[in-house]
Amino acid sequence: MSAAVRIRSLAQPVAALLVAFAIAAVLIATTSGEPFPKSLSVVAESFTALFRGAFGDVNGLLRSLAKATPLLFSGLAVAVALRAGLFNIGAEGQLLVGGLAAAWAGYAIKGLPLIIHLPLAMLAGAAAGALWAAVPGVLKAWRGAHEVIVTIMMNYVAIYLTHYLVNGPLRDPATRQTATPTVLPTAQLWSLPGSATNFSAGFFLALLAAAAVAFLLRRTALGFEIRAVGLGPDAARAAGISVPRTIVTTMCLSGALAGLAGAVEVLAVHHRYLDQFSPGYGFDSIAVALLGGLNAPGVTLAALLFGGLKSGANEMYTQTQTPIMIVGVIQAVVILAIGIRRLRGRREG
């Protein structure tokens, strides 16, 4: 990759971020109730509190890393699918079913040592996410159904199915919460003891997943097939690549990564499946993947940034009363800016 291409690829996400923060600044200034000169200081105070809460001390940094963990897993899930030209909007549903499967494996399977039980529970989460994503993959590959429509519908199926199960057959009778029983200690992923930051070994697993995705896409035959199908299905088919098989495989891999995001949250943070425990990680992952340029290093940096924004949003609200939803505005503008740029690029190409 030439230096000019590298600079251009870096300039796009940076420009999208600058536009997003500029629009957020305008919103903060216009809704602050202060006249023009003073409203600028409100903006500065809000952004200062935001970044101080995210990275200002050790606890803030650990909270940011904890928030970034599910975003990194699910961001990689969306990025892998997009590299094959597939828009997986269903990471949220895959995350939920993955979390529930991991919880079930964590409390229902007994008598196993940690070295077997924990990987088994993680594998259950990944497998559930992969199976959930296989449905839109198969429908796309052999029936031509658009993956965006199918994955959106599968999200709602996952939300209501897990809601039913955790309020019915899988509900812990010993608690009033809509939750499963607590997973056994042999299935609990290490988390920082005595800390409210929720930082866990899941962050390091997410980094390993990012490294594995980078290796897969750049150094393996499957990665070449994924990229070839994303660049042009007809050309890939002419080169002897099975496009339907690649589509299904890619969607399963994407779903497995999203399922791991749910498994890590359940096994490391909550130690049980809480009904609708995700605040929208699967949807936020779209911004993470796009901002990261659909490559593993970029997605990692984007997940760290958005994890920090989510962590610092509470501090921003506490110190300045600036609504937490400003972070959502930043994410939405990033999606729009990069999405428009990608659409223009395709038309020009």
Stockholm file with secondary structure:
# STOCKHOLM 1.0

chainA/1-349         MSAAVRIRSLAQPVAALLVAFAIAAVLIATTSGEPFPKSLSVVAESFTALFRGAFGDVNGLLRSLAKATPLLFSGLAVAVALRAGLFNIGAEGQLLVGGLAAAWAGYAIKGLPLIIHLPLAMLAGAAAGALWAAVPGVLKAWRGAHEVIVTIMMNYVAIYLTHYLVNGPLRDPATRQTATPTVLPTAQLWSLPGSATNFSAGFFLALLAAAAVAFLLRRTALGFEIRAVGLGPDAARAAGISVPRTIVTTMCLSGALAGLAGAVEVLAVHHRYLDQFSPGYGFDSIAVALLGGLNAPGVTLAALLFGGLKSGANEMYTQTQTPIMIVGVIQAVVILAIGIRRLRGRREG
#=GR chainA/1-349 SS CCHHHHHHHHHHHHHHHHHHHHHHHHHHHHHSCCCHHHHHHHHHHHHHHHHHHHHSSHHHHHHHHHHHHHHHHHHHHHHHHHHTTCCCTTHHHHHHHHHHHHHHHHHHSCSCCHHHHHHHHHHHHHHHHHHHHHHHHHHHHHHCCCHHHHHHHHHHHHHHHHHHHHHTTTCCTTCSSSBCCCCCGGGCCCBCTTCSSCCBTHHHHHHHHHHHHHHHHHHSHHHHHHHHHHHCHHHHHHTTCCHHHHHHHHHHHHHHHHHHHHHHIIIIIISSCBTTCCSSHHHHHHHHHHHTTTSHHHHHHHHHHHHHHHHHHHHHHHHHCCCTHHHHHHHHHHHHHHHHHHHHHHHHC
#=GC SS_cons         CCHHHHHHHHHHHHHHHHHHHHHHHHHHHHHSCCCHHHHHHHHHHHHHHHHHHHHSSHHHHHHHHHHHHHHHHHHHHHHHHHHTTCCCTTHHHHHHHHHHHHHHHHHHSCSCCHHHHHHHHHHHHHHHHHHHHHHHHHHHHHHCCCHHHHHHHHHHHHHHHHHHHHHTTTCCTTCSSSBCCCCCGGGCCCBCTTCSSCCBTHHHHHHHHHHHHHHHHHHSHHHHHHHHHHHCHHHHHHTTCCHHHHHHHHHHHHHHHHHHHHHHIIIIIISSCBTTCCSSHHHHHHHHHHHTTTSHHHHHHHHHHHHHHHHHHHHHHHHHCCCTHHHHHHHHHHHHHHHHHHHHHHHHC
//
